[in-house]
Amino acid sequence: MQLVRQKEDFRRGGRPKAPLVLVAGLVAAALASGCAAEEAPTGRHGGKAAAGPQAYGNDAARALAGYSAQLKEAQAARVVAAKKWKLAKVPLAAPAPPAVKPKITNRPGFETDGGDALPPVFTTVPTKDRIVFLTIDDGAEKDPALLKMMRELRIPYSAFLSDYLVHTDYPYFKRMQGLGVTLNNHTLNHRYMPGLSYEEQRHEICDQQDKIEKWAGKRPRLFRPPYGNYNEDTLRAARSCGVKAVPLWAAEAFPDHMEWREWDRDLHPGDIVLTHFRGREDWKGTMPDMIRQVMKVITDKGYAVARLEDYV
C-alpha cells in the first residue's frame, strides 16, 4: 500500500492543539430578465411592446451600476476594517468565481494506485487569477475576535474540523458557518491515518461526516487528513462516505512567519494556505495576529483571498 506522508508532527506525541462573494452573475441575470420584458410592457395600441436593444441595454446598465456600487461599498468597508484591525495594507478583492468550476486532478506524486477513481489530492487549484485560498484546521482555539475580524474584513476561509476539539463548543462553529464559512472534515480524533486499518480510517472519516451533518446540517464534501498523511485506504474510506476532494496546502501561516512547500518559497495562483485554530498557548500570538501576518504576505505579493468551495 502506497503511503503519502506530508509531515512528521505525529511523532512528537499529542495532538495539535463571512465572506463576500462577488456575483458577476448579476449582470447575466439582468440580461436574462429582458425576457420578462416581452410580457410586461405594452404598446400604444394595447399590444406587447418589443423588448428591443434599448430594453436589454437598460437592464444590463442597471445591473452593472448595481454591481459597481457593491464593489465600492465592499471596498470602503474593507478599508475601514483594515485600519481597525491594524492590517499593514487593505486586502485585495477577489474576482468573481468562475461560472464553471475548474477540473481538479491529483498533484503529480500525490496520487495512489487507485488513480482518478479516488478523490483527488492537491495543493493548488488550477486558475490564472492571482488568488489564494485560506484554510484553518483542527478547532482548538475558539476566539470570538476571529469571527468578527474576518466578517468585517470580508475575507473568506474554510474550516477543517476534528470533533475531539470542536465538540466542546459546536455553537462557535455554527456561528462561523452562519457567516458563510464551510465546515469540512478533519477526522474525529486527528490520528495518523496510514497507521490505521481501513475500517479504523473509515470510522475516523465517515463518523465525522455524520457528526458534522448532524450538528451543522450539511455533509462535508472536502476532507483533509491529519498531518497531510494518507494512503489509498484513506482515500477509499473518504470516497465511501461522500468526500469529493482532498485539499492539502502549498504554504502554512503562523503569527510570525510562513512555511513553504515549494522550492521558490512563494505564492502561486490558486495556492491553498493552511493555518490552525490556535492561540497564545500554542504559538507566539493570537488568531488576529496570525491573520495580520498572513494577509500582509498575501497582499504584499499582489494576491487576493477567494473562497475555496467556489472553485472545488
C-alpha positions in Angstrom: 0.0 0.0 0.0 1.5 3.3 -1.1 2.0 5.8 1.8 1.9 9.5 1.1 3.4 11.4 4.0 3.4 15.2 4.3 4.6 16.0 7.9 6.1 14.2 10.8 4.4 16.1 13.6 2.6 12.9 14.8 5.9 11.6 16.1 6.2 14.3 18.7 3.2 12.9 20.5 -0.1 14.5 21.4 -2.5 16.3 19.2 -2.1 19.7 17.6 -3.9 21.9 19.6 -18.3 35.6 6.2 -17.2 36.5 3.4 -18.1 38.5 0.4 -18.6 36.6 -2.8 -18.7 39.0 -5.8 -21.5 37.9 -8.0 -20.8 38.6 -11.6 -23.9 36.6 -12.4 -26.0 39.7 -11.5 -25.2 41.0 -15.0 -26.2 37.8 -16.7 -29.3 37.7 -14.6 -30.2 41.2 -15.6 -29.7 40.3 -19.3 -31.9 37.3 -18.9 -34.6 39.3 -17.2 -35.0 41.0 -20.5 -37.1 38.0 -21.5 -39.7 39.1 -19.0 -39.9 42.4 -20.8 -41.6 40.6 -23.6 -44.7 40.1 -21.4 -44.7 43.2 -19.3 -44.8 46.4 -21.3 -47.5 47.2 -23.9 -47.5 49.4 -26.9 -49.8 52.4 -27.7 -52.4 50.1 -29.3 -52.6 47.7 -26.4 -50.2 45.1 -27.9 -47.0 43.9 -26.3 -44.1 46.2 -26.9 -40.9 44.8 -28.4 -38.2 44.3 -25.9 -35.6 45.8 -28.3 -31.9 46.5 -27.7 -32.7 49.5 -25.5 -34.7 47.5 -23.0 -31.9 44.9 -22.7 -29.3 47.7 -22.6 -31.1 49.4 -19.7 -31.3 46.2 -17.7 -27.6 45.5 -18.2 -26.7 49.1 -17.4 -28.7 48.9 -14.2 -27.1 45.6 -13.2 -23.6 46.9 -14.0 -24.3 50.1 -11.9 -25.5 48.0 -9.0 -22.6 45.6 -9.3 -20.2 48.6 -9.3 -21.9 50.1 -6.3 -21.5 46.8 -4.4 -17.8 46.7 -5.2 -17.3 50.3 -4.0 -19.3 49.6 -0.8 -17.4 46.5 -0.1 -14.0 48.1 -0.7 -14.9 51.1 1.6 -15.9 48.7 4.4 -12.7 46.8 3.8 -10.6 50.0 4.2 -12.3 50.8 7.5 -11.9 47.3 8.8 -8.2 47.1 7.8 -7.5 50.2 9.8 -9.5 48.9 12.8 -7.7 45.6 12.8 -4.3 47.1 12.2 -3.5 45.4 8.9 -0.5 46.7 7.1 -2.5 47.0 3.8 -6.1 46.8 2.7 -6.8 43.2 1.4 -7.3 43.0 -2.3 -10.8 42.0 -3.5 -11.0 38.6 -5.3 -12.6 38.4 -8.7 -16.0 36.8 -9.2 -15.8 33.0 -9.1 -15.9 31.1 -12.3 -19.3 30.1 -13.7 -17.9 26.5 -14.1 -15.5 25.1 -11.5 -12.1 24.0 -12.8 -11.3 20.3 -13.1 -9.4 19.2 -10.1 -6.8 16.4 -10.5 -4.2 14.8 -8.4 -0.9 16.7 -7.9 1.8 14.6 -9.5 3.4 12.4 -7.0 0.4 12.6 -4.6 -1.7 10.0 -6.3 -2.1 6.4 -5.0 -2.7 3.2 -7.0 -6.4 4.0 -7.1 -5.7 6.8 -9.5 -8.6 9.0 -10.8 -11.2 6.7 -9.2 -10.4 8.2 -5.8 -10.9 11.8 -4.6 -8.1 14.0 -6.0 -5.3 15.2 -3.6 -4.0 18.7 -4.5 -2.2 21.7 -3.1 -3.2 24.3 -5.7 -6.4 24.9 -7.6 -6.0 25.5 -11.4 -6.6 29.2 -12.1 -4.8 32.1 -13.7 -6.2 34.6 -11.3 -4.0 36.0 -8.6 -5.9 34.4 -5.8 -5.1 32.0 -2.9 -7.4 30.1 -0.5 -7.2 30.3 3.3 -8.0 27.2 5.3 -7.9 26.7 9.1 -7.6 23.3 10.7 -8.4 21.5 13.9 -10.6 23.7 16.2 -8.7 24.1 19.5 -8.9 27.9 19.7 -12.4 29.4 19.6 -11.6 33.1 19.5 -14.7 35.3 19.0 -12.4 38.1 17.7 -11.5 35.9 14.7 -15.2 35.7 13.7 -15.6 39.4 14.0 -12.3 40.3 12.3 -13.0 38.0 9.2 -16.6 39.2 8.9 -15.5 42.9 8.9 -12.6 42.4 6.6 -14.8 40.2 4.3 -12.0 37.6 4.0 -13.3 34.1 3.0 -11.8 31.0 4.6 -12.7 27.3 5.0 -12.6 25.3 8.2 -11.4 21.6 8.6 -12.6 20.4 11.9 -11.7 17.5 14.3 -14.5 16.5 16.6 -12.4 15.9 19.7 -11.6 19.6 19.7 -14.8 21.2 18.4 -17.4 19.2 20.4 -16.9 21.4 23.4 -18.3 24.4 21.6 -20.3 23.5 18.5 -22.2 26.8 18.7 -19.0 28.7 18.0 -18.6 26.9 14.7 -22.3 27.2 13.9 -21.8 31.0 14.2 -18.9 30.7 11.8 -21.0 28.7 9.4 -23.7 31.4 9.6 -21.1 33.9 8.4 -20.6 31.9 5.2 -17.7 29.6 6.2 -17.9 26.0 5.0 -17.2 23.3 7.7 -15.1 20.4 6.4 -13.9 17.1 7.7 -10.5 16.7 9.5 -11.4 13.4 11.2 -12.9 12.6 14.7 -9.6 12.4 16.7 -6.8 13.6 14.5 -5.0 10.3 14.3 -2.2 9.3 11.9 -4.2 7.7 9.2 -1.7 5.4 7.5 -1.2 3.7 10.9 -4.9 2.6 11.0 -6.7 -0.2 9.2 -9.2 0.6 6.5 -12.1 0.2 9.0 -10.5 2.4 11.6 -9.9 5.1 9.0 -13.5 4.8 7.8 -14.6 5.3 11.4 -12.5 8.4 11.7 -13.7 9.9 8.5 -17.2 8.7 8.0 -18.3 9.2 11.6 -17.0 12.7 11.4 -19.1 13.2 8.3 -22.2 12.1 10.2 -21.4 14.3 13.2 -20.9 17.4 11.2 -24.1 16.7 9.2 -26.0 16.2 12.5 -24.9 19.4 14.3 -24.2 21.7 11.3 -26.9 20.5 9.0 -24.6 19.8 6.0 -22.5 16.9 5.0 -18.9 17.9 4.0 -17.6 17.4 0.5 -14.0 18.1 1.4 -11.6 16.2 3.7 -8.1 16.9 4.9 -6.1 14.1 6.5 -4.3 14.9 9.8 -0.7 16.0 9.2 -1.4 15.7 5.5 -0.6 11.9 5.7 -2.7 9.3 3.9 -2.6 6.1 1.9 -5.0 4.5 -0.6 -7.2 3.2 2.2 -7.7 6.8 3.4 -9.0 7.9 0.1 -11.1 4.8 -0.4 -12.7 5.4 3.0 -13.3 9.1 2.3 -14.9 8.3 -1.0 -17.2 5.7 0.6 -18.9 8.4 2.7 -19.3 11.2 0.2 -15.9 13.1 0.1 -15.2 14.5 -3.3 -11.8 16.1 -2.9 -8.8 16.2 -0.6 -7.2 19.7 -0.5 -3.8 19.8 1.2 -1.7 23.0 1.2 1.1 24.9 -0.5 2.0 27.2 2.4 1.4 27.3 6.1 0.8 30.5 8.1 1.9 31.3 11.7 1.7 34.6 13.6 5.4 35.4 13.0 6.3 33.6 9.8 5.3 31.5 6.8 6.4 27.9 5.9 6.5 26.9 2.2 6.2 23.7 0.3 7.6 24.9 -3.0 11.3 25.5 -3.6 10.8 29.1 -4.5 9.2 30.0 -1.2 6.5 32.0 -2.9 2.8 32.1 -3.6 1.3 31.0 -6.9 -2.2 31.4 -8.4 -4.6 29.0 -6.8 -2.3 28.0 -3.9 -4.0 26.7 -0.7 -2.7 28.3 2.5 -3.0 26.3 5.8 -3.2 27.6 9.3 -4.7 26.5 12.6 -7.2 27.4 15.2 -4.6 28.2 17.9 -3.8 30.9 20.4 -1.0 32.0 22.7 -0.8 28.6 24.5 0.3 27.0 21.2 2.2 29.8 19.3 3.5 33.3 19.6 0.3 35.2 19.1 -3.4 35.2 18.7 -5.7 34.3 15.8 -5.9 38.0 14.8 -2.1 38.2 14.9 -1.9 35.3 12.5 -4.4 36.9 10.2 -2.4 40.2 10.1 0.7 38.2 9.3 -0.7 36.0 6.5 -2.7 38.9 5.0 0.4 41.1 4.8 2.2 38.3 2.9 -0.7 37.7 0.6 -1.4 41.3 -0.1 2.3 42.3 -0.5 2.6 39.7 -3.2 -0.4 41.0 -5.1 -2.9 38.2 -4.2 -6.5 38.2 -3.0 -8.2 35.5 -0.9 -11.0 33.6 -2.6 -13.5 31.1 -1.3 -12.2 27.5 -1.9 -15.7 26.0 -2.3 -16.4 28.3 -5.2 -13.6 26.5 -7.1 -13.7 22.9 -5.8 
